[in-house]
């Protein structure tokens, strides 16, 4: 009974979450006290030390966003309430982190945002024009690849607890760059699953609260 999920409603919810994300991100950025120290080494090279700081509650917000995300995953009915709060909390932390990175490498955040938007547009066109069709085999492949990336990060994190550095994809080597590109590709293909879910759920008449769940996924 009641209103059903629609593609337009899902896109509206996505737009609302994006606005909240950007607004809270700008606030988080403004809360970072940026401070950098330039040190000239004996060999003549220059090292820039990032001494920037952010209020503790910024990082508490990130933890809150994680908790809200888990709640939303397992309780879709709560998405219309938890998804906006998630966007606000996550955006605040993302804005602070972006300020740290942009201070070290000026312009890197703008590049990351533009590339991300570009990837979203390209993947949407590939899906809308049916250049890439979301088949059961493709879904299984994307999920398996995503799980593999998760396990790789998990093993590297566990190794770091014992003093081992397994984050080889962070190094500017051909292997590290190749793995990083592969990870980005898998992340991009996950967007196809989101687009397919919105289209199928709308056709099948899912309840309206799933619009916020779909927007949360995007």
Number of C-alpha atoms within 10 A of each C-alpha: 4 6 10 17 23 22 17 12 20 24 17 15 20 22 13 15 23 19 15 21 24 17 16 22 25 18 17 25 21 15 17 19 14 15 12 12 11 10 12 11 9 7 6 8 8 11 11 11 12 15 11 14 13 19 12 8 12 22 18 13 19 19 15 17 23 15 13 22 21 12 15 22 14 10 12 19 16 17 25 19 14 23 26 23 19 25 24 26 26 26 29 30 26 22 24 26 19 21 25 22 14 14 16 14 10 12 11 13 18 12 10 12 11 11 12 14 10 12 18 17 12 13 19 17 13 14 18 14 10 10 10 15 13 16 11 9 9 15 15 11 14 19 16 13 17 17 12 13 17 12 12 13 14 12 13 16 16 13 14 13 9 8 9 11 12 15 15 14 16 12 11 11 11 10 13 15 15 13 16 17 13 14 16 14 12 18 16 17 21 19 18 24 19 16 19 16 15 26 14 13 18 21 13 11 13 16 16 18 19 24 28 29 24 24 24 25 19 19
